[in-house]
Amino acid sequence: MTTAARHAYESHDALLDDYFERGWTDGLPIVAPTPEKVGAFLEHAGLAGHEVLGAVPTREVTCTAEQAAANAVMAGCRPEYFPVVAAAVRAHLHPKGNSHSTTGTLSGAAQAVIVNGPIRNELEVASQAGCFGPGFRANATIGRALRLVIRNVCRAIPGFLDRASFSTPARYSFCFGENEEASDWVPLHVQRGLAPEQSAVTVHSLMKMVEATDFISRTAEGVCDTLAREIRFNGIAGDSWLGEDGNVVIVIGHEHHRFFRAQGWSKVDVQQYLWSRITAPATSATDRMARIGRPEGILVVAAGGAGMAASWLLLPHLALAITEPVASPPRLGK
């Protein structure tokens, strides 16, 4: 049973107008979060509505499973997506996920949801061509659900607790899968301590996205040198609260990935090669070191389609990338 206050409307248009007026949407139409739909989402995930998924103590905010489910319905999710959404909410609300800062900052940081494990294919989470963009229901609605939770539960509303000077379209939705089938690279969630058969999400709050284009290099070293130059040009600031555990996410594109495969480089090889180069002392105002405490803080993900010789850097805001397992939904009849 759901416990939230109920509202009755004469028509769906009236509901939409009221939701817009109350500030409960991101500016786009929503799906009405009826008690029946919210209840179905909770049941599919095996969650009680009152179960707490996380909190933002500095805002005196607590997020329950029912609140997350209502926002997932509004975002257009299907019930089977909700375990992924719940895991993403837990990850974002982890203390070192730093929700207060990453959703209130002037820089307009966004949250990337990276999906790993069998559930990627079960839900058809896109990980290849076009995976950062529109056209994929799972990607679009899972990412949007997290952002609606941030808005409606965490109160990150523009002009109120969201103080972004410009914000970014990535704050509508940003979700993609790792292309685990592209090579024998160890998937991100396995590198972070989970079993290969376990599904997981990693939520990474990013200051900005930077494209690292390199049509010239034909070696793993050459591609890494390009990545290192872009990271050093942009810089990655340190933070005493985060300590040595800072992260940067590097999404290796298809055309670059093939050079690593050809030379037999693992993710660990990429991490070690890059770390020594991006953490070397700065040599000029446009050559800044990255304050990443250890090679494992460089999170390497394979994704994207063929054709463009580019990889993407998801440069961090003041938070850690947090990985949470996706709980398996209960079996029917159990």
C-alpha positions in Angstrom: 0.0 0.0 0.0 1.2 3.5 -0.8 1.1 6.2 1.8 1.7 9.5 -0.1 -1.0 12.1 -0.4 -3.5 11.5 -3.2 -4.6 14.0 -5.8 -7.6 13.6 -8.1 -7.9 15.3 -11.5 -10.6 15.6 -14.1 -8.2 14.7 -17.0 -4.6 13.9 -17.7 -4.1 17.4 -19.1 -5.3 18.8 -15.8 -2.8 16.6 -14.0 0.0 17.7 -16.2 -0.8 21.4 -15.7 -1.0 21.0 -12.0 2.3 19.1 -11.9 4.0 21.8 -13.9 2.6 24.5 -11.6 3.7 22.7 -8.5 7.2 22.2 -10.0 7.1 18.4 -9.8 8.5 17.8 -13.3 11.7 18.6 -15.2 9.7 20.6 -17.8 8.7 17.5 -19.8 5.4 15.6 -19.5 5.2 12.8 -17.0 3.3 9.5 -16.5 0.7 9.8 -13.7 2.1 8.0 -10.6 -1.1 6.3 -9.6 -1.1 4.2 -6.4 -1.5 1.0 -8.6 1.5 1.8 -10.7 3.7 2.8 -7.7 2.6 -0.3 -5.9 3.5 -2.5 -8.9 7.0 -0.9 -9.1 7.6 -1.6 -5.4 6.4 -5.2 -5.7 8.6 -5.9 -8.7 11.6 -4.7 -6.7 10.6 -6.5 -3.5 10.7 -3.2 -1.6 8.4 -1.9 1.1 7.3 1.7 0.5 8.7 2.9 3.8 12.2 1.4 3.2 14.8 4.1 3.2 17.1 4.2 0.2 19.3 7.1 1.5 19.4 10.6 2.9 20.8 14.1 2.5 21.4 15.1 6.1 22.4 18.7 5.2 18.9 19.1 3.7 17.0 17.0 6.3 15.9 14.8 3.4 15.2 11.1 3.5 14.3 9.2 0.4 12.0 6.2 0.7 11.4 3.4 -1.9 7.9 4.8 -2.4 9.2 8.2 -3.3 11.7 6.7 -5.7 9.0 4.5 -7.3 6.7 7.4 -7.8 9.4 9.4 -9.6 10.4 6.3 -11.7 6.7 6.0 -12.8 6.7 9.7 -13.7 9.9 9.3 -15.7 8.3 6.7 -17.9 10.1 3.6 -16.5 8.7 0.1 -16.8 8.4 -1.8 -13.5 11.3 -4.0 -14.3 13.6 -1.0 -14.5 12.9 0.0 -10.9 15.5 -2.3 -9.2 18.1 -0.4 -11.3 16.6 3.0 -10.3 16.6 2.0 -6.6 20.3 1.0 -6.8 21.1 4.3 -8.6 19.3 6.3 -5.8 21.2 4.4 -3.2 24.5 5.1 -4.9 23.7 8.8 -5.4 22.7 9.2 -1.7 25.8 7.4 -0.4 27.6 9.9 1.9 30.6 10.1 -0.5 28.2 10.6 -3.4 27.9 14.0 -1.9 24.4 14.8 -3.1 24.2 18.2 -1.4 27.2 19.6 -3.3 26.8 17.9 -6.6 23.1 18.9 -7.1 23.5 22.4 -5.7 26.8 23.5 -7.2 27.1 26.6 -9.4 28.8 24.4 -12.0 25.7 22.4 -12.7 27.2 18.9 -12.2 25.3 16.0 -13.7 24.9 12.4 -12.6 25.9 9.6 -15.0 24.4 6.2 -14.3 26.5 3.3 -15.7 24.8 -0.1 -15.8 26.7 -3.4 -15.6 25.9 -7.0 -15.5 23.2 -9.2 -17.0 20.4 -6.7 -16.5 21.9 -4.5 -19.2 20.8 -6.9 -21.9 17.6 -7.9 -20.1 16.4 -4.3 -20.1 18.0 -3.4 -23.4 20.2 -0.7 -21.9 22.2 0.7 -24.8 25.9 0.5 -24.6 27.0 0.8 -28.3 26.2 3.4 -31.0 24.4 6.4 -29.7 24.4 5.2 -26.1 24.8 8.7 -24.6 21.8 10.1 -26.5 18.1 9.7 -27.1 16.2 6.7 -28.6 16.5 4.1 -25.8 13.7 3.8 -23.3 15.7 2.2 -20.6 18.6 4.6 -20.7 16.3 7.7 -21.0 13.9 6.8 -18.2 16.3 5.3 -15.7 18.5 8.4 -15.9 15.5 10.7 -15.8 14.1 8.8 -12.7 17.2 9.6 -10.7 17.1 13.2 -11.7 13.4 13.5 -10.8 14.3 12.0 -7.4 17.0 14.6 -7.1 14.5 17.3 -7.9 11.4 16.2 -6.1 12.9 14.5 -3.0 16.3 16.1 -2.6 14.8 19.5 -3.5 17.4 20.4 -6.1 15.1 22.9 -7.9 16.6 25.7 -10.0 16.7 28.9 -8.1 16.2 27.1 -4.8 18.7 24.4 -3.8 19.9 23.9 -7.4 22.2 27.0 -7.8 23.6 26.1 -11.3 24.6 29.2 -13.3 23.7 27.4 -16.6 23.0 23.8 -15.8 23.3 21.1 -18.6 21.1 19.0 -20.7 22.8 16.0 -19.0 20.6 16.8 -16.0 17.5 15.6 -17.8 18.9 12.1 -18.1 22.3 10.4 -18.4 22.4 6.6 -18.4 24.3 4.1 -20.5 25.6 0.6 -20.2 29.2 -0.7 -20.4 29.7 -2.8 -23.5 31.0 -5.8 -21.7 30.9 -8.0 -24.8 33.4 -5.7 -26.7 36.4 -7.5 -25.3 37.7 -9.6 -22.5 38.1 -6.5 -20.3 37.0 -7.0 -16.7 33.7 -5.1 -16.3 33.6 -2.1 -14.1 31.4 -3.7 -11.4 33.8 -6.7 -11.2 36.8 -4.4 -10.8 34.9 -2.8 -7.9 34.4 -6.1 -6.0 31.2 -7.6 -7.4 30.7 -10.9 -9.1 30.4 -11.1 -12.9 26.8 -12.4 -12.7 25.7 -9.6 -10.4 24.1 -6.6 -12.0 25.1 -3.2 -10.7 25.0 0.5 -11.3 27.7 3.1 -10.8 26.7 6.7 -10.3 29.4 9.3 -11.1 28.8 13.0 -10.6 30.6 14.9 -13.3 31.7 18.5 -13.6 31.8 18.2 -17.4 32.2 15.9 -20.3 35.3 16.3 -22.6 35.7 14.5 -25.9 39.2 13.2 -26.5 39.5 12.9 -30.2 42.5 11.1 -31.8 42.4 10.1 -35.5 46.2 9.8 -35.7 47.4 7.3 -33.0 47.5 3.6 -33.9 48.8 2.3 -30.6 47.5 1.9 -27.1 50.2 4.2 -25.8 49.3 6.9 -28.3 45.6 6.9 -27.4 46.6 7.0 -23.7 48.9 10.0 -24.3 46.0 11.8 -25.9 43.7 11.0 -22.9 46.4 12.1 -20.5 46.9 15.5 -22.3 43.1 16.2 -22.2 42.9 15.3 -18.5 45.9 17.5 -17.6 44.6 20.4 -19.7 41.3 20.3 -17.8 42.7 19.3 -14.4 41.1 17.3 -11.6 41.0 19.0 -8.2 41.6 17.2 -5.0 39.5 17.3 -1.8 40.6 16.4 1.7 37.2 14.9 2.5 37.4 12.5 -0.4 41.1 11.7 0.4 43.0 9.4 -2.0 39.9 7.9 -3.5 39.0 10.4 -6.2 37.7 9.1 -9.5 37.6 10.0 -13.2 35.5 7.9 -15.7 37.0 7.3 -19.1 34.7 5.9 -21.7 36.8 4.3 -24.3 35.2 4.5 -27.8 35.1 1.6 -30.3 37.8 2.9 -32.6 40.3 3.5 -29.7 39.3 0.3 -28.0 40.5 -1.8 -30.9 44.1 -0.6 -30.4 44.1 -1.8 -26.8 42.6 -5.1 -27.8 45.3 -5.6 -30.5 48.1 -5.0 -28.0 46.5 -7.2 -25.3 46.1 -4.3 -22.9 43.9 -4.8 -19.9 42.0 -2.1 -17.9 44.8 -2.4 -15.3 47.4 -1.6 -18.0 45.4 1.5 -19.0 45.0 2.6 -15.4 48.7 2.2 -14.6 49.9 3.9 -17.8 47.6 6.9 -17.3 48.0 7.3 -13.6 51.8 8.0 -13.7 51.2 10.6 -16.4 48.2 12.5 -15.1 49.6 12.8 -11.6 53.0 14.2 -12.5 53.7 17.7 -11.3 52.3 20.5 -13.4 54.6 22.3 -15.8 52.4 25.3 -16.8 49.1 27.0 -16.3 47.5 24.8 -18.9 49.2 21.6 -17.8 47.6 20.6 -14.5 48.0 17.4 -12.5 45.0 15.2 -11.7 44.6 14.6 -8.0 43.7 10.9 -8.3 45.3 9.1 -5.4 45.7 5.7 -7.0 45.4 4.0 -10.4 42.2 2.3 -9.4 40.6 5.7 -9.2 40.6 5.8 -13.0 37.4 4.0 -14.0 37.7 2.6 -17.5 34.5 1.7 -19.4 34.1 0.5 -23.0 31.1 1.9 -24.9 30.0 3.6 -28.1 29.7 2.7 -31.7 32.1 2.5 -34.7 33.3 5.4 -36.8 34.4 8.2 -34.5 38.0 8.0 -33.2 37.1 9.4 -29.8 36.8 8.6 -26.2 35.0 10.6 -23.5 36.3 11.9 -20.2 33.6 12.3 -17.4 35.5 14.7 -15.2 34.4 14.6 -11.6 32.7 17.0 -9.3 33.4 16.7 -5.5 32.1 13.2 -5.1 33.2 9.6 -5.5 31.8 7.3 -8.1 29.6 4.9 -6.1 28.8 1.3 -7.3 25.7 -0.4 -5.9 24.4 -3.9 -6.7 21.0 -4.2 -8.3 18.8 -6.4 -6.1 17.3 -9.3 -7.9 13.5 -9.0 -8.0 11.6 -11.7 -6.1 10.4 -14.6 -8.2 6.7 -14.9 -8.7 5.1 -17.4 -6.4 8.0 -17.3 -3.9 
